[in-house]
Amino acid sequence: MQLYHYFIYLLPSVLVVSGSVITRDTFDPEDPSASDPKTPPKTLRKPSYESNPFKDGFDTAPSSCTDFLKPSDQCLKDLQSQPAKNIGAFSGGEFKWDSNNKCNPEQKGRIEVAANDAITLSLFADKEPDQHDAKAIALWKTWIGPDYSTYQKRIAGTLISCLIDFTTAFSCNVENIGRASRFTKDRKFDIILTCSDPHNKCSKKAEQGSVGGYAWTYSGWFGYYYYINMCQPFFDIPSFLHQIEETERRLADGDKEWAVVASQQLNQGQIFLHEMMHLDSIGQPHINDELVSLDATPDGKKIWAYGAKNVHKLARFSRSQGGGAERASTNADSYAWLVNSKYWWELTGYFPIPPGYRSPDTKVDAEGMDSFFVHLGNVTGIQRTDTESRFETALSGYTSGPPGKLALSIAMVSNVASQGQSAEITGAWNFYTTNKGGIPVGSCGETEGEKLTPKPGSSDTKLSRNVAENFENPPWPGGEFKFDINGEECVYKNSGDSPGRLYCPRKQYSCQEDSAKSNNKGYKKCGTSQYFHAVVFCDF
């Protein structure tokens, strides 16, 4: 395995002459975009995959390993005795497929390429920033924080002797990013991969996206491994090479967006590197998914520093706010965005700008993302119910309220039962989860969500005859009604003179009058004796 292949294509923006490196002109680190090219380049240097150390595929874990959350003694014994097939990447980890991985050939190929791309990125950024290099200053301030120099050695410092082909020595770094790029001839642990969704988490959603995968570490007396499940949203994210080709195509057409907007450059290799940063063999101290702020926001939210916007916000926050370089140095996505942006900047010449760049706004919101990974930490010796709790806690950091683009919709339903010359009229408030925007006009309560039953302690849903028979002009649904909505206990409160408000653990939501309420023809006759009139909806 000749690592020189990596370095050849990783220096597209410097000129090497007789062993010396001539960099571009200096510029203002406080305004890096001012030095962007005036004319977009027509072509970009694309990586070569001839030296991909994983192109021959991964071995398969022993069949005795049927539950990697609670491995049997036989599984751990068989893992330990299994002969090494691949090189030890990421400081000694050998990739293996779960014997029940259910990854199709295309998915396996994408994972193998993503692993190589993660190493490419880490090799490109495994050196400390030069305090006289204005570009390095701008980059590290953006993703790590103004006080980055305090923690730069932890992130990417210390030269040691590394190996090429496991024989030829050269200098490289071994702090966190450097350890991510290291190969070793000795397998120290296994990285188990699957697409089988063994714990049925891939269908979970948060307001800000879907689960792209989940992972955990097991470190018992007789074995240590890292387990990663890839969900479909991971495979929907563009590959590293695709993003380069798309950027090149757009630049050739004069479109700079893919080059200047950092969040447009997200790729599978970057996400894979994020996951590798959680390995105990790399992160010292251990690298987590950190919160943007240690304190909850005024509406009770705690948001992960995940995605370009919130990684930059973590870097921007002062130490007194729980931000800056100290916590960025233990946040996996800070590493991923630092190295990805460095590569992209050198590739295109344009500074990648995160959303909210240098904004003084301290408001913390979950950033809209197509997908995200959930890291469950070390699961050695814990109960399965504890992993469920960890997962839900992690999921809550990607949302501002109950997961999903839904609404609580409220309707008055009246029933008229004829009894000879008279009729019995009853009515009640009905509650539903619906698509955002409330119950569609003409609906009789049909919804892609569910009908909700108020919990004990709620106000009475029944209506008096006088109210129920006036189904053309429904009142406001006065009272307090408690519900379980997507695993959270929420309370709808209405004083009887307005649309009311929905209160959930992390946020409260204003409610709106349904357009049908004030229309005396807005009700729908359902069957022969029921009248349905939508009144209120609360988007969350």
Long-range contacts (C-beta under 8 A, 24 or more apart in sequence): 1-51, 1-53, 1-87, 1-164, 1-165, 1-183, 2-51, 2-164, 2-165, 3-51, 3-123, 3-164, 3-183, 4-164, 5-48, 5-50, 5-51, 6-51, 6-119, 6-120, 6-123, 6-124, 7-123, 8-48, 9-45, 9-46, 9-47, 9-48, 10-47, 10-120, 10-123, 10-124, 10-343, 10-346, 11-346, 12-44, 12-45, 12-346, 12-347, 13-345, 13-346, 13-347, 13-349, 14-346, 23-133, 23-135, 24-135, 26-134, 27-134, 27-135, 28-134, 29-134, 29-135, 29-137, 29-138, 29-141, 30-138, 32-135, 32-138, 32-139, 32-351, 33-260, 33-350, 33-351, 33-353, 35-351, 36-256, 36-260, 36-349, 36-350, 36-351, 37-348, 37-349, 37-350, 40-251, 40-252, 40-254, 40-256, 40-259, 41-251, 41-348, 41-349, 42-251, 42-252, 43-248, 43-252, 44-244, 44-247, 44-248, 44-251, 44-347, 44-348, 45-347, 46-241, 46-244, 46-245, 46-248, 47-117, 47-120, 47-240, 47-241, 47-244, 49-113, 49-116, 49-241, 52-112, 52-113, 52-116, 53-86, 53-87, 53-89, 53-116, 53-119, 53-183, 54-86, 54-89, 54-95, 54-112, 54-113, 54-115, 54-116, 55-112, 55-116, 56-86, 57-108, 57-112, 58-85, 58-86, 58-95, 58-96, 58-97, 58-108, 58-112, 58-193, 59-85, 59-86, 59-94, 59-95, 59-96, 59-97, 60-96, 60-97, 60-98, 60-99, 60-101, 61-96, 61-97, 61-98, 61-99, 61-190, 61-192, 62-99, 63-99, 65-98, 65-99, 65-192, 66-99, 66-100, 67-198, 68-98, 68-192, 68-198, 68-218, 68-225, 68-227, 69-198, 69-199, 69-216, 69-218, 69-227, 69-379, 69-384, 69-387, 70-384, 71-218, 71-220, 71-223, 73-222, 75-223, 76-220, 76-222, 76-223, 77-222, 79-190, 79-223, 79-225, 80-222, 80-223, 84-187, 87-183, 87-184, 87-185, 88-183, 88-184, 88-185, 88-186, 88-187, 88-188, 89-115, 89-119, 89-182, 89-183, 90-119, 90-179, 90-180, 90-182, 90-191, 90-276, 90-279, 90-281, 90-282, 91-179, 91-180, 91-182, 91-184, 91-188, 91-279, 91-281, 91-282, 92-182, 92-184, 92-186, 92-187, 92-188, 92-189, 92-281, 93-187, 93-188, 93-189, 93-190, 93-191, 93-226, 93-276, 93-279, 93-281, 94-187, 94-189, 94-190, 94-191, 95-190, 95-191, 95-193, 96-190, 96-191, 96-192, 96-193, 97-192, 97-193, 97-194, 98-192, 98-193, 98-194, 98-196, 98-198, 98-227, 100-194, 100-196, 100-198, 101-193, 101-194, 101-195, 101-196, 102-194, 102-195, 102-196, 103-193, 103-194, 103-195, 103-230, 104-195, 107-195, 107-230, 107-235, 110-235, 110-239, 110-268, 111-193, 111-230, 111-272, 113-239, 113-240, 113-241, 113-268, 113-269, 114-239, 114-240, 114-268, 114-269, 114-271, 114-272, 115-272, 116-269, 117-239, 117-240, 117-241, 117-267, 117-268, 117-269, 117-270, 117-272, 117-273, 118-180, 118-269, 118-270, 118-272, 118-273, 118-276, 119-180, 119-181, 120-240, 120-269, 120-343, 121-240, 121-269, 121-270, 121-273, 121-339, 121-340, 121-343, 122-177, 122-178, 122-180, 122-181, 122-273, 122-276, 122-339, 123-181, 124-339, 124-342, 124-343, 124-346, 125-156, 125-177, 125-338, 125-339, 125-342, 125-343, 126-156, 126-172, 126-173, 126-177, 126-178, 126-180, 126-181, 127-156, 127-173, 128-152, 128-153, 128-155, 128-156, 128-157, 128-173, 129-156, 135-345, 138-351, 139-338, 139-341, 139-342, 139-345, 140-338, 141-315, 142-312, 142-315, 142-341, 142-354, 142-357, 143-311, 143-312, 143-315, 143-328, 143-334, 143-337, 143-338, 143-341, 143-354, 144-315, 144-325, 144-328, 144-329, 144-334, 144-338, 145-314, 145-315, 145-316, 145-317, 145-323, 145-324, 145-325, 145-328, 146-315, 146-324, 146-325, 147-319, 147-324, 147-325, 147-326, 148-325, 148-328, 149-325, 150-325, 150-326, 151-325, 151-326, 151-328, 151-329, 152-325, 154-284, 154-329, 155-329, 155-335, 155-338, 175-284, 176-277, 176-282, 176-283, 176-284, 176-287, 176-329, 176-335, 177-335, 177-339, 179-281, 179-282, 179-284, 180-273, 180-276, 180-277, 180-282, 180-335, 188-224, 188-281, 189-224, 189-225, 189-226, 189-281, 190-224, 190-225, 190-226, 191-225, 191-226, 191-228, 191-279, 192-225, 192-226, 192-227, 192-228, 193-228, 193-230, 194-227, 194-228, 194-229, 194-230, 195-229, 195-230, 195-231, 196-229, 197-229, 197-231, 198-229, 199-229, 199-387, 201-229, 201-231, 201-374, 201-391, 202-229, 202-231, 202-232, 204-391, 204-395, 204-403, 205-403, 205-404, 206-366, 206-372, 206-395, 206-396, 206-398, 206-399, 206-403, 206-404, 207-366, 207-398, 207-399, 207-400, 207-401, 207-402, 207-403, 207-404, 207-405, 208-366, 208-367, 208-368, 208-369, 208-372, 208-398, 208-399, 208-400, 209-233, 209-368, 209-369, 209-370, 209-371, 209-372, 209-398, 210-370, 210-371, 210-372, 211-371, 211-372, 211-373, 211-374, 211-395, 212-237, 212-271, 212-370, 212-371, 212-372, 212-373, 213-275, 213-373, 213-374, 214-373, 214-374, 214-375, 214-376, 214-391, 215-275, 215-278, 215-373, 215-374, 215-375, 215-376, 216-375, 216-376, 216-377, 216-378, 216-379, 216-387, 217-278, 217-279, 217-280, 217-377, 217-378, 217-379, 217-380, 218-378, 218-379, 218-380, 219-280, 219-378, 219-380, 220-380, 220-381, 224-280, 226-278, 226-279, 228-275, 231-371, 233-370, 233-371, 234-268, 234-271, 234-371, 234-373, 235-268, 236-370, 236-371, 237-266, 237-267, 237-268, 237-271, 237-370, 237-371, 238-266, 238-267, 238-268, 239-267, 239-268, 239-269, 240-267, 240-268, 240-269, 240-270, 242-267, 243-267, 244-347, 247-344, 247-347, 247-348, 251-348, 256-350, 259-344, 259-348, 259-349, 259-350, 259-352, 260-350, 260-351, 260-352, 260-353, 261-352, 261-353, 262-308, 262-337, 262-340, 262-341, 262-344, 262-352, 262-353, 262-354, 262-355, 263-307, 263-308, 263-309, 263-354, 263-355, 265-340, 265-341, 265-344, 265-352, 266-308, 266-340, 267-340, 270-336, 270-337, 270-339, 270-340, 271-336, 271-373, 273-335, 273-336, 273-339, 273-340, 274-332, 274-333, 274-335, 274-336, 274-373, 275-332, 275-373, 275-375, 277-332, 277-335, 277-336, 278-332, 278-375, 283-330, 283-332, 285-330, 286-330, 287-330, 287-331, 287-332, 287-335, 288-330, 288-331, 288-332, 288-375, 288-377, 289-331, 289-332, 289-333, 289-375, 289-394, 289-397, 290-314, 290-327, 290-328, 290-330, 290-331, 290-334, 291-322, 291-397, 292-317, 292-323, 292-364, 293-317, 293-321, 293-322, 293-323, 293-364, 294-322, 295-322, 297-363, 297-364, 299-400, 299-506, 299-507, 299-508, 300-505, 300-506, 300-507, 301-364, 301-365, 301-366, 301-400, 301-506, 301-507, 302-396, 302-397, 302-506, 303-364, 303-365, 303-366, 303-397, 303-398, 304-366, 304-372, 304-394, 304-397, 304-398, 305-331, 305-333, 305-334, 306-333, 306-367, 306-369, 306-372, 306-397, 306-398, 307-333, 307-367, 307-369, 307-372, 308-337, 308-354, 308-355, 308-367, 309-354, 309-355, 309-356, 309-367, 310-364, 310-366, 310-367, 311-337, 311-354, 312-337, 312-354, 312-355, 312-356, 312-357, 313-356, 313-364, 316-358, 316-359, 317-362, 321-362, 332-375, 365-400, 366-397, 366-398, 366-399, 366-400, 369-398, 372-398, 392-487, 396-506, 399-506, 400-506, 400-507, 401-488, 401-504, 401-506, 401-507, 401-509, 401-540, 402-485, 402-486, 402-487, 402-488, 402-490, 402-504, 402-540, 403-486, 403-487, 404-486, 405-435, 405-436, 406-433, 406-434, 406-435, 406-436, 406-449, 406-485, 406-486, 406-539, 406-540, 407-433, 407-434, 407-435, 407-436, 407-437, 407-438, 407-537, 407-538, 407-539, 407-540, 408-432, 408-433, 408-434, 408-452, 408-483, 408-485, 408-490, 408-492, 408-502, 408-511, 408-537, 408-538, 408-540, 409-433, 409-434, 409-438, 409-439, 409-447, 409-514, 409-534, 409-536, 409-537, 409-538, 410-477, 410-492, 410-534, 410-535, 410-536, 410-537, 411-439, 411-445, 411-532, 411-533, 411-534, 411-535, 412-463, 412-467, 412-468, 412-471, 412-474, 412-475, 412-477, 412-532, 412-533, 412-535, 413-445, 413-530, 413-531, 413-532, 413-533, 414-463, 414-468, 414-469, 414-471, 414-530, 414-531, 414-533, 415-468, 415-529, 415-530, 415-531, 416-469, 416-529, 416-530, 416-531, 417-529, 418-529, 425-465, 425-468, 425-469, 426-462, 426-463, 426-465, 426-468, 427-462, 427-463, 427-465, 427-467, 427-468, 427-469, 427-471, 428-461, 428-462, 428-463, 429-461, 429-463, 429-477, 429-481, 430-461, 431-481, 431-483, 431-492, 433-485, 434-537, 436-539, 437-537, 437-539, 438-512, 438-514, 438-534, 438-536, 438-537, 439-514, 439-534, 439-537, 441-515, 441-516, 441-522, 441-534, 442-524, 443-524, 443-532, 443-534, 444-524, 444-526, 444-530, 444-532, 445-526, 445-532, 452-483, 452-484, 452-485, 453-483, 454-481, 454-482, 454-483, 455-482, 455-483, 455-484, 455-489, 457-482, 458-482, 471-523, 471-531, 471-533, 472-520, 472-521, 472-523, 472-533, 473-520, 474-517, 474-533, 474-535, 476-500, 476-535, 476-536, 477-535, 477-536, 485-540, 492-538, 494-536, 499-536, 499-538, 500-536, 500-538, 501-538, 502-538, 502-540, 504-540, 507-540, 509-538, 509-539, 509-540, 510-538, 511-536, 511-537, 511-538, 512-536, 512-537, 512-538, 512-539
